[in-house]
Amino acid sequence: MKTFKALSIIFFTLFLIFSCNPVKQVLNNPARMNEMAGEMIRRGYCSNDTTIINQITDTVYIKTQDDIDTLVMEQGICNFDTTLKSGTRIKFENGYLIVKERKSFSTRVVTKTVNNYITDNSQIDLLKKDIVNYKDTVLTLKGSLDTYKETNENLVKKLSNTKLYLILSIVFIILSFLWRLFKKLKTPVL
């Protein structure tokens, strides 16, 4: 019993190793490999298929700045503090002249985004070939359709001619029957 199990395991292992493996068939046969590669590329499974490598965003902000200028005056006589319409503050106190001027720069945001792409040239070439094959197939089918239309028109003409001959034959048979009947009725029967 143990030998049977051992032999069956060995047989099963050999069967798995030497059995029909579709992956080996594709890898060992260049024609099948090219066919499989074409289908993989056509479906877009390639890792380089139009993927974004990086996206660079560069943003520059320019903000408002305050500048403070101080001027010292000897022998100060009076103290005053005032703010002008522009936002400039002038203050004279204890012999010091303090000018605070608000310089406003417009805030500007500059954003530049660059996308770099990798395209799969083999996919582009394969799709171009598919388009050419599609166009050839469409032209072939249009030619076949034109041929079928011509054949159909010829058959319709023949059918109409056959109908005309059939109708004329029936009319001739009826006229012939009436002619015979008329001749028989015209001659006296004894």
N, CA, C and O of each residue as an XYZ file, in Angstrom:
760
protein
N       0.816     -1.186      0.000
C       0.000      0.000      0.000
C       0.866      1.258      0.000
O       0.558      2.242     -0.672
N       1.963      1.203      0.775
C       2.854      2.362      0.828
C       3.546      2.575     -0.504
O       3.762      3.712     -0.923
N       3.892      1.493     -1.163
C       4.547      1.626     -2.463
C       3.584      2.214     -3.497
O       3.991      2.982     -4.369
N       2.303      1.844     -3.391
C       1.303      2.398     -4.304
C       1.187      3.909     -4.110
O       1.129      4.664     -5.081
N       1.153      4.343     -2.854
C       1.074      5.773     -2.576
C       2.328      6.492     -3.077
O       2.235      7.566     -3.672
N       3.473      5.912     -2.842
C       4.725      6.529     -3.286
C       4.769      6.613     -4.812
O       5.159      7.637     -5.374
N       4.359      5.512     -5.487
C       4.343      5.524     -6.941
C       3.326      6.531     -7.496
O       3.585      7.199     -8.497
N       2.168      6.628     -6.835
C       1.156      7.579     -7.297
C       1.632      9.020     -7.099
O       1.357      9.880     -7.936
N       2.340      9.290     -6.005
C       2.879     10.640     -5.782
C       3.943     10.951     -6.824
O       3.968     12.055     -7.369
N       4.819      9.995     -7.109
C       5.864     10.193     -8.122
C       5.231     10.394     -9.499
O       5.642     11.275    -10.255
N       4.226      9.570     -9.821
C       3.543      9.689    -11.102
C       2.856     11.054    -11.217
O       2.942     11.703    -12.259
N       2.186     11.482    -10.169
C       1.487     12.763    -10.163
C       2.487     13.919    -10.307
O       2.222     14.875    -11.035
N       3.613     13.839     -9.632
C       4.648     14.877     -9.731
C       5.212     14.943    -11.151
O       5.373     16.030    -11.706
N       5.512     13.779    -11.736
C       6.011     13.754    -13.109
C       4.953     14.286    -14.085
O       5.272     14.980    -15.050
N       3.702     13.948    -13.814
C       2.610     14.426    -14.653
C       2.542     15.953    -14.607
O       2.370     16.591    -15.646
N       2.673     16.543    -13.426
C       2.630     17.998    -13.301
C       3.823     18.667    -13.988
O       3.686     19.728    -14.597
N       4.990     18.035    -13.882
C       6.194     18.632    -14.467
C       6.139     18.589    -15.989
O       6.469     19.576    -16.646
N       5.728     17.464    -16.554
C       5.760     17.302    -18.007
C       4.408     17.529    -18.687
O       4.266     17.267    -19.881
N       3.432     18.006    -17.948
C       2.111     18.205    -18.547
C       2.107     19.444    -19.438
O       3.081     20.195    -19.499
N       1.003     19.628    -20.114
C       0.832     20.750    -21.031
C       0.693     22.026    -20.214
O      -0.294     22.209    -19.501
N       1.674     22.901    -20.318
C       1.672     24.144    -19.571
C       1.539     25.295    -20.567
O       2.436     25.498    -21.385
N       0.432     26.058    -20.518
C       0.242     27.123    -21.500
C       1.296     28.221    -21.401
O       1.641     28.838    -22.409
N       1.808     28.469    -20.208
C       2.837     29.496    -20.075
C       4.108     29.062    -20.797
O       4.736     29.858    -21.495
N       4.487     27.786    -20.625
C       5.669     27.278    -21.332
C       5.454     27.305    -22.834
O       6.380     27.594    -23.592
N       4.225     27.002    -23.270
C       3.942     27.013    -24.696
C       4.119     28.421    -25.269
O       4.641     28.588    -26.371
N       3.684     29.424    -24.518
C       3.818     30.802    -24.993
C       5.277     31.231    -24.965
O       5.754     31.869    -25.903
N       5.985     30.888    -23.901
C       7.374     31.323    -23.775
C       8.300     30.622    -24.760
O       9.300     31.205    -25.179
N       7.994     29.403    -25.134
C       8.847     28.647    -26.040
C       8.545     28.889    -27.512
O       9.359     28.545    -28.369
N       7.392     29.475    -27.823
C       6.988     29.681    -29.202
C       6.976     31.188    -29.494
O       6.129     31.906    -28.961
N       7.908     31.683    -30.339
C       7.972     33.129    -30.596
C       6.702     33.694    -31.233
O       6.337     34.837    -30.961
N       6.035     32.925    -32.063
C       4.809     33.423    -32.704
C       3.723     33.647    -31.657
O       3.044     34.674    -31.670
N       3.561     32.686    -30.755
C       2.567     32.847    -29.687
C       2.967     33.968    -28.736
O       2.112     34.687    -28.219
N       4.267     34.114    -28.508
C       4.753     35.170    -27.621
C       4.439     36.534    -28.213
O       3.987     37.428    -27.498
N       4.673     36.706    -29.514
C       4.363     37.982    -30.163
C       2.871     38.260    -30.150
O       2.452     39.401    -29.951
N       2.067     37.228    -30.361
C       0.611     37.397    -30.324
C       0.151     37.819    -28.930
O      -0.674     38.721    -28.787
N       0.696     37.156    -27.898
C       0.334     37.496    -26.522
C       0.825     38.899    -26.159
O       0.114     39.653    -25.496
N       2.041     39.251    -26.593
C       2.572     40.580    -26.293
C       1.725     41.660    -26.965
O       1.455     42.704    -26.371
N       1.310     41.403    -28.199
C       0.442     42.361    -28.890
C      -0.868     42.570    -28.163
O      -1.340     43.701    -28.042
N      -1.461     41.489    -27.676
C      -2.719     41.615    -26.940
C      -2.525     42.333    -25.614
O      -3.376     43.122    -25.202
N      -1.410     42.063    -24.945
C      -1.118     42.736    -23.674
C      -0.919     44.235    -23.907
O      -1.414     45.060    -23.139
N      -0.194     44.579    -24.969
C       0.041     45.989    -25.268
C      -1.264     46.653    -25.675
O      -1.548     47.776    -25.259
N      -2.068     45.956    -26.495
C      -3.337     46.507    -26.959
C      -4.279     46.795    -25.797
O      -5.010     47.784    -25.828
N      -4.271     45.960    -24.791
C      -5.146     46.165    -23.627
C      -4.565     47.159    -22.632
O      -5.256     47.569    -21.700
N      -3.308     47.552    -22.812
C      -2.723     48.577    -21.957
C      -2.188     48.062    -20.642
O      -2.171     48.802    -19.659
N      -1.743     46.799    -20.590
C      -1.206     46.257    -19.344
C       0.244     46.665    -19.117
O       0.804     46.389    -18.056
N       0.856     47.317    -20.095
C       2.263     47.699    -19.977
C       2.399     48.758    -18.892
O       1.576     49.669    -18.805
N       3.430     48.645    -18.067
C       3.588     49.570    -16.952
C       3.953     50.966    -17.419
O       3.721     51.934    -16.695
N       4.516     51.092    -18.606
C       4.903     52.403    -19.118
C       3.827     53.020    -19.995
O       4.091     53.999    -20.694
N       2.660     52.488    -19.973
C       1.600     52.935    -20.859
C       1.040     54.268    -20.378
O       0.172     54.302    -19.506
N       1.524     55.341    -20.932
C       1.042     56.691    -20.685
C       0.839     56.950    -19.202
O      -0.259     57.302    -18.770
N       1.871     56.781    -18.447
C       1.805     57.061    -17.016
C       2.492     58.389    -16.735
O       3.460     58.759    -17.399
N       1.978     59.091    -15.751
C       2.581     60.365    -15.361
C       3.778     60.053    -14.478
O       3.631     59.410    -13.439
N       4.952     60.497    -14.878
C       6.140     60.259    -14.056
C       6.129     61.191    -12.858
O       6.162     60.736    -11.715
N       6.085     62.472    -13.109
C       6.094     63.410    -12.005
C       5.304     64.644    -12.386
O       5.095     64.951    -13.560
N       4.882     65.325    -11.369
C       4.156     66.559    -11.559
C       4.858     67.601    -10.705
O       4.858     67.510     -9.478
N       5.453     68.584    -11.353
C       6.213     69.616    -10.656
C       5.332     70.856    -10.566
O       4.875     71.380    -11.581
N       5.100     71.318     -9.340
C       4.332     72.533     -9.139
C       5.225     73.540     -8.445
O       5.739     73.268     -7.360
N       5.417     74.694     -9.053
C       6.261     75.742     -8.504
C       5.368     76.933     -8.218
O       4.758     77.481     -9.137
N       5.278     77.347     -6.958
C       4.421     78.442     -6.569
C       5.263     79.516     -5.894
O       6.057     79.208     -5.004
N       5.102     80.774     -6.305
C       5.817     81.904     -5.719
C       4.785     82.860     -5.137
O       3.859     83.275     -5.833
N       4.939     83.213     -3.856
C       4.061     84.176     -3.195
C       4.865     85.442     -2.912
O       5.972     85.353     -2.381
N       4.344     86.605     -3.248
C       4.964     87.885     -2.927
C       4.013     88.584     -1.972
O       2.862     88.837     -2.328
N       4.479     88.907     -0.739
C       3.595     89.419      0.307
C       3.864     90.897      0.579
O       4.844     91.470      0.103
N       2.977     91.485      1.349
C       3.085     92.880      1.745
C       4.219     93.044      2.754
O       4.427     92.184      3.610
N       4.958     94.167      2.644
C       6.077     94.420      3.556
C       5.894     95.768      4.232
O       5.350     96.700      3.641
N       6.356     95.867      5.489
C       6.363     97.128      6.231
C       7.798     97.573      6.420
O       8.634     96.801      6.890
N       8.091     98.826      6.053
C       9.416     99.407      6.265
C       9.299    100.489      7.333
O       8.394    101.321      7.273
N      10.197    100.485      8.301
C      10.199    101.497      9.362
C      11.494    102.294      9.248
O      12.590    101.744      9.352
N      11.348    103.604      9.031
C      12.497    104.503      8.989
C      12.464    105.375     10.236
O      11.407    105.888     10.604
N      13.602    105.547     10.885
C      13.687    106.378     12.091
C      14.678    107.506     11.838
O      15.790    107.277     11.362
N      14.263    108.717     12.161
C      15.096    109.889     11.987
C      15.203    110.595     13.340
O      14.181    110.930     13.939
N      16.407    110.823     13.821
C      16.615    111.483     15.114
C      16.852    112.970     14.858
O      17.699    113.344     14.047
N      16.099    113.803     15.554
C      16.253    115.259     15.418
C      16.726    115.817     16.760
O      16.169    115.478     17.805
N      17.707    116.636     16.736
C      18.205    117.296     17.938
C      17.273    118.443     18.299
O      16.638    119.042     17.431
N      17.205    118.728     19.544
C      16.459    119.874     20.053
C      14.989    119.819     19.634
O      14.492    120.754     19.005
N      14.304    118.754     19.968
C      12.894    118.626     19.643
C      12.047    119.556     20.479
O      12.240    119.627     21.693
N      11.129    120.262     19.885
C      10.331    121.258     20.558
C       8.968    120.698     20.921
O       8.461    120.969     22.010
N       8.370    119.927     20.034
C       7.017    119.459     20.305
C       6.883    117.975     19.981
O       7.712    117.395     19.279
N       5.832    117.382     20.504
C       5.511    115.986     20.228
C       4.223    115.949     19.404
O       3.268    116.658     19.721
N       4.188    115.123     18.343
C       2.943    114.928     17.595
C       2.912    113.511     17.026
O       3.945    112.859     16.871
N       1.698    113.055     16.719
C       1.480    111.713     16.178
C       0.325    111.813     15.186
O      -0.780    112.204     15.564
N       0.563    111.469     13.931
C      -0.487    111.562     12.925
C      -0.369    110.393     11.949
O       0.705    109.817     11.778
N      -1.491    110.053     11.311
C      -1.537    109.005     10.282
C      -2.135    109.619      9.030
O      -3.200    110.234      9.064
N      -1.434    109.441      7.936
C      -1.903    109.995      6.674
C      -2.872    109.012      5.998
O      -3.021    107.875      6.445
N      -3.535    109.468      4.904
C      -4.495    108.624      4.182
C      -3.849    107.385      3.583
O      -4.490    106.340      3.475
N      -2.611    107.493      3.200
C      -1.939    106.368      2.568
C      -1.571    105.285      3.573
O      -1.131    104.201      3.188
N      -1.753    105.576      4.873
C      -1.399    104.610      5.895
C      -0.053    104.897      6.519
O       0.406    104.139      7.374
N       0.594    105.985      6.107
C       1.893    106.363      6.666
C       1.661    107.052      8.005
O       0.853    107.974      8.110
N       2.379    106.594      9.024
C       2.249    107.178     10.372
C       3.508    108.002     10.656
O       4.627    107.512     10.502
N       3.317    109.247     11.068
C       4.424    110.134     11.425
C       4.267    110.476     12.893
O       3.219    110.948     13.332
N       5.326    110.228     13.641
C       5.286    110.458     15.082
C       6.583    111.169     15.473
O       7.679    110.717     15.143
N       6.439    112.265     16.167
C       7.609    112.989     16.673
C       7.493    113.018     18.188
O       6.577    113.617     18.752
N       8.453    112.348     18.835
C       8.367    112.227     20.289
C       9.777    112.159     20.867
O      10.605    111.368     20.416
N      10.043    113.005     21.878
C      11.311    113.049     22.588
C      12.504    113.181     21.644
O      13.535    112.542     21.856
N      12.377    113.978     20.638
C      13.484    114.215     19.732
C      13.640    113.164     18.641
O      14.577    113.232     17.846
N      12.744    112.207     18.595
C      12.810    111.174     17.552
C      11.648    111.351     16.590
O      10.500    111.525     17.000
N      11.964    111.305     15.318
C      10.940    111.317     14.276
C      10.803    109.889     13.779
O      11.751    109.316     13.243
N       9.638    109.326     13.956
C       9.385    107.946     13.544
C       8.379    107.983     12.387
O       7.273    108.507     12.522
N       8.789    107.418     11.254
C       7.919    107.350     10.085
C       7.691    105.871      9.778
O       8.633    105.139      9.474
N       6.444    105.443      9.860
C       6.082    104.062      9.472
C       5.277    104.157      8.187
O       4.147    104.645      8.170
N       5.881    103.683      7.126
C       5.224    103.740      5.827
C       4.848    102.320      5.411
O       5.679    101.413      5.407
N       3.616    102.160      5.072
C       3.149    100.843      4.635
C       3.294    100.787      3.123
O       2.591    101.475      2.383
N       4.212     99.961      2.691
C       4.406     99.768      1.262
C       3.671     98.494      0.877
O       4.032     97.404      1.319
N       2.669     98.630      0.077
C       1.858     97.484     -0.317
C       2.262     97.037     -1.705
O       2.217     97.797     -2.672
N       2.647     95.812     -1.768
C       2.893     95.181     -3.054
C       1.740     94.235     -3.300
O       1.290     93.535     -2.392
N       1.270     94.218     -4.516
C       0.168     93.315     -4.797
C       0.638     91.873     -4.615
O       1.719     91.486     -5.060
N      -0.194     91.110     -3.958
C       0.139     89.703     -3.744
C      -0.085     88.976     -5.056
O      -1.150     89.071     -5.666
N       0.916     88.262     -5.468
C       0.874     87.606     -6.759
C       1.236     86.146     -6.550
O       2.210     85.828     -5.867
N       0.464     85.281     -7.129
C       0.724     83.846     -7.038
C       1.039     83.347     -8.435
O       0.218     83.472     -9.344
N       2.215     82.786     -8.609
C       2.628     82.227     -9.888
C       2.732     80.723     -9.701
O       3.537     80.242     -8.904
N       1.930     79.998    -10.425
C       1.945     78.541    -10.320
C       2.267     77.969    -11.692
O       1.622     78.307    -12.685
N       3.250     77.118    -11.736
C       3.629     76.467    -12.978
C       3.623     74.972    -12.731
O       4.298     74.485    -11.824
N       2.873     74.250    -13.523
C       2.785     72.801    -13.379
C       3.283     72.158    -14.657
O       2.860     72.523    -15.754
N       4.170     71.214    -14.512
C       4.732     70.512    -15.661
C       4.437     69.023    -15.494
O       4.776     68.425    -14.472
N       3.818     68.445    -16.481
C       3.562     67.006    -16.479
C       4.465     66.353    -17.510
O       4.492     66.768    -18.669
N       5.186     65.359    -17.104
C       6.003     64.589    -18.027
C       5.361     63.221    -18.217
O       4.965     62.581    -17.242
N       5.256     62.773    -19.453
C       4.604     61.516    -19.752
C       5.578     60.558    -20.426
O       6.507     60.969    -21.122
N       5.340     59.286    -20.202
C       6.025     58.245    -20.961
C       4.961     57.579    -21.815
O       3.932     57.141    -21.299
N       5.198     57.500    -23.099
C       4.241     56.803    -23.957
C       4.886     55.534    -24.476
O       6.099     55.455    -24.672
N       4.055     54.566    -24.688
C       4.525     53.267    -25.158
C       4.449     53.258    -26.680
O       3.366     53.135    -27.252
N       5.602     53.389    -27.331
C       5.632     53.463    -28.793
C       5.166     52.172    -29.447
O       4.593     52.203    -30.536
N       5.403     51.049    -28.803
C       4.944     49.788    -29.401
C       3.419     49.740    -29.414
O       2.826     49.189    -30.341
N       2.775     50.314    -28.390
C       1.313     50.348    -28.391
C       0.808     51.263    -29.507
O      -0.168     50.943    -30.186
N       1.473     52.391    -29.691
C       1.074     53.314    -30.754
C       1.206     52.631    -32.112
O       0.297     52.710    -32.938
N       2.342     51.955    -32.347
C       2.537     51.257    -33.624
C       1.500     50.156    -33.819
O       0.962     49.988    -34.914
N       1.221     49.404    -32.748
C       0.246     48.316    -32.835
C      -1.152     48.860    -33.135
O      -1.881     48.289    -33.946
N      -1.521     49.956    -32.487
C      -2.837     50.539    -32.743
C      -2.922     51.122    -34.159
O      -3.986     51.087    -34.776
N      -1.801     51.662    -34.681
C      -1.802     52.145    -36.060
C      -2.031     50.989    -37.032
O      -2.776     51.121    -38.003
N      -1.373     49.843    -36.757
C      -1.590     48.663    -37.600
C      -3.043     48.203    -37.516
O      -3.637     47.827    -38.527
N      -3.620     48.232    -36.301
C      -5.025     47.842    -36.143
C      -5.936     48.769    -36.947
O      -6.909     48.315    -37.548
N      -5.627     50.058    -36.958
C      -6.440     51.016    -37.717
C      -6.339     50.733    -39.210
O      -7.345     50.767    -39.919
N      -5.127     50.453    -39.690
C      -4.946     50.133    -41.115
C      -5.717     48.858    -41.470
O      -6.383     48.803    -42.503
N      -5.625     47.829    -40.610
C      -6.367     46.584    -40.859
C      -7.868     46.839    -40.855
O      -8.601     46.281    -41.671
N      -8.320     47.682    -39.937
C      -9.746     48.013    -39.864
C     -10.192     48.710    -41.144
O     -11.246     48.396    -41.697
N      -9.369     49.671    -41.615
C      -9.733     50.383    -42.844
C      -9.762     49.436    -44.034
O     -10.650     49.532    -44.882
N      -8.791     48.514    -44.105
C      -8.783     47.533    -45.192
C     -10.027     46.653    -45.139
O     -10.638     46.364    -46.168
N     -10.396     46.231    -43.935
C     -11.595     45.404    -43.774
C     -12.841     46.169    -44.190
O     -13.726     45.611    -44.838
N     -12.918     47.445    -43.821
C     -14.081     48.262    -44.197
C     -14.153     48.397    -45.721
O     -15.233     48.278    -46.301
N     -13.017     48.644    -46.372
C     -13.022     48.767    -47.832
C     -13.410     47.451    -48.502
O     -14.141     47.450    -49.493
N     -12.923     46.333    -47.964
C     -13.284     45.021    -48.510
C     -14.784     44.777    -48.369
O     -15.440     44.303    -49.297
N     -15.315     45.108    -47.192
C     -16.749     44.905    -46.975
C     -17.590     45.831    -47.845
O     -18.662     45.445    -48.310
N     -17.099     47.072    -48.071
C     -17.835     47.974    -48.966
C     -17.851     47.416    -50.383
O     -18.871     47.489    -51.068
N     -16.705     46.849    -50.833
C     -16.660     46.237    -52.161
C     -17.599     45.052    -52.252
O     -18.292     44.880    -53.255
N     -17.629     44.220    -51.192
C     -18.547     43.076    -51.182
C     -19.987     43.552    -51.200
O     -20.828     42.958    -51.875
N     -20.282     44.614    -50.468
C     -21.641     45.138    -50.430
C     -22.045     45.658    -51.810
O     -23.174     45.438    -52.248
N     -21.134     46.342    -52.492
C     -21.439     46.823    -53.844
C     -21.694     45.650    -54.791
O     -22.599     45.702    -55.625
N     -20.897     44.602    -54.658
C     -21.081     43.411    -55.498
C     -22.444     42.777    -55.222
O     -23.153     42.385    -56.149
N     -22.805     42.680    -53.936
C     -24.120     42.109    -53.593
C     -25.253     42.980    -54.121
O     -26.282     42.458    -54.549
N     -25.079     44.288    -54.098
C     -26.123     45.175    -54.620
C     -26.296     44.959    -56.123
O     -27.422     44.878    -56.615
N     -25.184     44.867    -56.849
C     -25.265     44.633    -58.293
C     -25.915     43.292    -58.592
O     -26.757     43.193    -59.484
N     -25.531     42.263    -57.855
C     -26.118     40.942    -58.056
C     -27.612     40.977    -57.768
O     -28.408     40.375    -58.488
N     -27.984     41.689    -56.705
C     -29.395     41.800    -56.343
C     -30.176     42.527    -57.441
O     -31.278     42.107    -57.793
N     -29.620     43.602    -57.980
C     -30.297     44.324    -59.056
C     -30.471     43.431    -60.290
O     -31.527     43.448    -60.924
N     -29.439     42.655    -60.631
C     -29.551     41.745    -61.785
C     -30.618     40.689    -61.539
O     -31.400     40.374    -62.436
N     -30.655     40.141    -60.326
C     -31.672     39.131    -60.031
C     -33.074     39.721    -60.054
O     -34.014     39.064    -60.502
N     -33.227     40.959    -59.574
C     -34.550     41.605    -59.621
C     -34.983     41.814    -61.070
O     -36.152     41.614    -61.401
N     -34.040     42.218    -61.945
C     -34.374     42.390    -63.374
C     -34.794     41.064    -63.996
O     -35.774     40.993    -64.737
N     -34.025     40.004    -63.678
C     -34.383     38.687    -64.228
C     -35.727     38.227    -63.701
O     -36.512     37.631    -64.439
N     -36.005     38.498    -62.426
C     -37.287     38.100    -61.844
C     -38.437     38.855    -62.501
O     -39.481     38.270    -62.787
N     -38.250     40.151    -62.741
C     -39.329     40.910    -63.392
C     -39.543     40.421    -64.830
O     -40.677     40.359    -65.303
N     -38.446     40.072    -65.525
C     -38.589     39.517    -66.884
C     -39.305     38.169    -66.841
O     -40.155     37.881    -67.683
N     -38.953     37.351    -65.857
C     -39.599     36.038    -65.733
C     -41.084     36.214    -65.428
O     -41.916     35.486    -65.968
N     -41.422     37.175    -64.566
C     -42.840     37.436    -64.267
C     -43.586     37.863    -65.532
O     -44.712     37.432    -65.779
N     -42.938     38.718    -66.328
C     -43.569     39.171    -67.566
C     -43.809     37.988    -68.515
O     -44.891     37.871    -69.090
N     -42.811     37.112    -68.683
C     -42.976     35.942    -69.540
C     -44.062     35.020    -69.007
O     -44.833     34.458    -69.785
N     -44.129     34.860    -67.700
C     -45.152     33.992    -67.104
C     -46.542     34.557    -67.347
O     -47.465     33.825    -67.705
N     -46.687     35.853    -67.152
C     -48.003     36.486    -67.378
C     -48.388     36.391    -68.855
O     -49.541     36.095    -69.172
N     -47.450     36.635    -69.753
C     -47.741     36.528    -71.188
C     -48.102     35.087    -71.564
O     -48.987     34.867    -72.392
N     -47.431     34.121    -70.968
C     -47.749     32.712    -71.254
C     -49.153     32.380    -70.780
O     -49.899     31.704    -71.488
N     -49.523     32.840    -69.604
C     -50.878     32.565    -69.085
C     -51.927     33.231    -69.979
O     -52.951     32.624    -70.293
N     -51.673     34.476    -70.389
C     -52.611     35.176    -71.275
C     -52.728     34.423    -72.608
O     -53.832     34.279    -73.133
N     -51.618     33.948    -73.155
C     -51.639     33.206    -74.409
C     -52.437     31.899    -74.264
O     -53.213     31.541    -75.150
N     -52.241     31.192    -73.143
C     -52.976     29.941    -72.919
C     -54.479     30.223    -72.820
O     -55.297     29.491    -73.377
N     -54.823     31.288    -72.105
C     -56.257     31.614    -71.963
C     -56.848     32.008    -73.320
O     -57.945     31.570    -73.664
N     -56.145     32.812    -74.075
C     -56.633     33.195    -75.404
C     -56.749     31.982    -76.336
O     -57.700     31.871    -77.109
N     -55.797     31.102    -76.255
C     -55.853     29.907    -77.075
C     -57.062     29.045    -76.689
O     -57.745     28.507    -77.560
N     -57.320     28.918    -75.403
C     -58.477     28.143    -74.940
C     -59.774     28.801    -75.423
O     -60.685     28.129    -75.906
N     -59.836     30.106    -75.284
C     -61.048     30.810    -75.745
C     -61.216     30.687    -77.266
O     -62.338     30.533    -77.748
N     -60.136     30.750    -78.011
C     -60.198     30.605    -79.459
C     -60.729     29.245    -79.847
O     -61.570     29.148    -80.741
N     -60.267     28.199    -79.207
C     -60.758     26.861    -79.510
C     -62.238     26.724    -79.139
O     -63.029     26.139    -79.879
N     -62.584     27.269    -77.996
C     -63.973     27.196    -77.557
C     -64.880     27.944    -78.554
O     -65.953     27.455    -78.906
N     -64.454     29.096    -78.991
C     -65.219     29.879    -79.940
C     -65.376     29.140    -81.282
O     -66.439     29.210    -81.899
N     -64.330     28.437    -81.738
C     -64.396     27.690    -82.981
C     -65.355     26.508    -82.862
O     -66.063     26.180    -83.815
N     -65.377     25.885    -81.723
C     -66.268     24.765    -81.541
C     -67.724     25.214    -81.467
O     -68.618     24.534    -81.969
N     -67.942     26.309    -80.868
C     -69.305     26.803    -80.769
C     -69.798     27.353    -82.112
O     -70.999     27.329    -82.385
N     -68.922     27.825    -82.915
C     -69.281     28.381    -84.195
C     -69.699     27.297    -85.198
O     -70.583     27.533    -86.021
N     -69.092     26.145    -85.141
C     -69.423     25.070    -86.052
C     -70.656     24.321    -85.519
O     -70.716     24.019    -84.327
N     -71.665     24.009    -86.402
C     -72.879     23.321    -85.901
C     -72.622     21.854    -85.573
O     -71.891     21.147    -86.267
N     -73.226     21.453    -84.540
C     -73.084     20.079    -84.101
C     -74.301     19.301    -84.646
O     -75.419     19.784    -84.469
N     -74.159     18.141    -85.291
C     -75.239     17.365    -85.849
C     -75.722     16.334    -84.931
O     -76.643     15.590    -85.268
